[in-house]
Amino acid sequence: MKPVETCVIGVVGLGLMGGAIAGALRKCGAAGEGKLLACDTDPHVLEAARAGGVIDEGFVTPEALLERADLVYLCLNPSTLLSFMKERMASFKKGALITDIAGVKAAICAAMEETLREDLDFIPGHPMAGSEQGGYANAGRCDFRGKNYILTPLKRNRAENIAFVKSLIHRMGFGKITETSAAAHDRKIAFTSQLCHVIAASLIDCEADTDITSFGGGSFEDLTRIAMLNAPMWTELFLENASPLLSRIDQFEKSLGELRALIAGGRAGALEQRLEAVREKRALMSG
Amino acid sequence: MKPVETCVIGVVGLGLMGGAIAGALRKCGAAGEGKLLACDTDPHVLEAARAGGVIDEGFVTPEALLERADLVYLCLNPSTLLSFMKERMASFKKGALITDIAGVKAAICAAMEETLREDLDFIPGHPMAGSEQGGYANAGRCDFRGKNYILTPLKRNRAENIAFVKSLIHRMGFGKITETSAAAHDRKIAFTSQLCHVIAASLIDCEADTDITSFGGGSFEDLTRIAMLNAPMWTELFLENASPLLSRIDQFEKSLGELRALIAGGRAGALEQRLEAVREKRALMSG
């Protein structure tokens, strides 16, 4: 790849994350003047991004973007991404480098290993940053500084392209980049992300009184902020990753059931010991 | 009661919350110069508080404090509070006003209705503010501004004393004060506080890999920060409030089980609808 400042970069999908990525690319100077294009189905979003100086040109259909972009950042839901790649495979510029942000990786990696055009390179990624307030209007809420980014490279990825993407990710402000397999990503994300969203949703689901927050001291608010979820996207993520997610739910329910039994049995000593072990384990974790 | 600035105020227990309350009393000017006393079993904590100008005098045993204090703020775990009141009932200054901060209220209110000395008044309270980092050293982490405070008045409480305590609470920076029964408090706190702590503990309990936070994007970190819990205190709170807590765990497990079934059944439409309802309900809640 040529230096990133001289590449034409195309961001496909200016939702919350696409908007935040376009903003970060512009802000860190990676996307040189006149070089940042975006495509979205909503012309108002494109106009807002253009007027705000975030992008240079906006398109409601992707052809003009794809034929010019050296680097394409696909910021789409998993199913839209898969159909986009299927329908638009012929439109990408020769030799283009592509990356994505989808929250599940196995299906996408399998499809790309099989069907990606020979001259293209597609490096699957997942920026671990977001906001419970969705859409381009909230893109400014995503703070990438120090956040995790996962890459699940394909066998076919060229080493120099992986290095190029990693350098760009750091330049946008992300902290730790972890490379792993798509399967390991999906198993771990089922825990750190999807299970947490299912739990937050269940906490809200099981209480009818919306004034309950008069009795809140921060814990409930922190645990349920992510219940403000984008329902279509999370439905897709949960179902696409159902098998790892279901087993994570089962593991969580087992621990919950064991703590419940200690409480029901009034077993103070064993309960305190278990909570102390939890405290010690959490203290070893970052964040 | 006389004006608060002229009262001698005694804080019993300089842990996280006792320390934060002493600090807030001093900072807001409610405790006049020379008037703020504290008692703690740890002389180093007393010395730190005195040297820092937070308190005027510190005592390792409570007698000297109790015989002088017009207002006593009991910042103790529930069981310690109950035994303290039993053992020290004779030591309080005549006509003293007492309040507490314990996270469960029914047992304390019942004991006070039955055994409180005739000339004393005891207004049970629960400040909904804390930090997962415990102890006096972390008292500065408690930010009271805008936080909730629950009072569960006894039948015998004098109206002017309730008004006095409420005015003091607002002066320390708290936002909304809710008056309710001890039983209602315990049922609601079982949900907003205790269930959330049980969930956070279960999330940590069910995962062995402490490097899992390399795959964290904020959700897992937010949901498990409170797993850094004070094990003896939370054991006490869970067991003291076991019955409401167990029924809250059951309600949560029911919602979780239903969401699990929708995921396992691949029921996209019903799942999306349920998540959308969750989103709408959460949007009506504050915090």
Interface residues (C-beta under 8 A of the other chain):
Chain A: P127 M128 A129 G130 K147 N148 I150 K176 T178 H185 K188 I189 F191 T192 S193 L195 C196 H197 V198 I199 A200 A201 S202 L203 I204 D205 C206 E207 T210 I212 T213 S214 F215 G216 G217 G218 S219 F220 E221 D222 L223 T224 R225 I226 A227 M228 L229 A231 P232 W234 T235 E236 F238 L239 A242 L245 L246 R248 I249 Q251 F252 E253 K254 S255 L256 E258 L259 R260 I263 A264 G266 A268 L271 E272 Q273 R274 L275 E276 A277 V278 R279 K281 R282 A283 L284 M285 S286 G287
Chain B: P127 M128 A129 G130 K147 N148 I150 K176 T178 H185 K188 I189 F191 T192 S193 L195 C196 H197 V198 I199 A200 A201 S202 L203 I204 D205 C206 E207 T210 I212 T213 S214 F215 G216 G217 G218 S219 F220 E221 D222 L223 T224 R225 I226 A227 M228 L229 A231 P232 W234 T235 E236 F238 L239 A242 L245 L246 R248 I249 Q251 F252 E253 K254 S255 L256 E258 L259 R260 I263 A264 G266 A268 L271 E272 Q273 R274 L275 E276 A277 V278 R279 K281 R282 A283 L284 M285 S286 G287
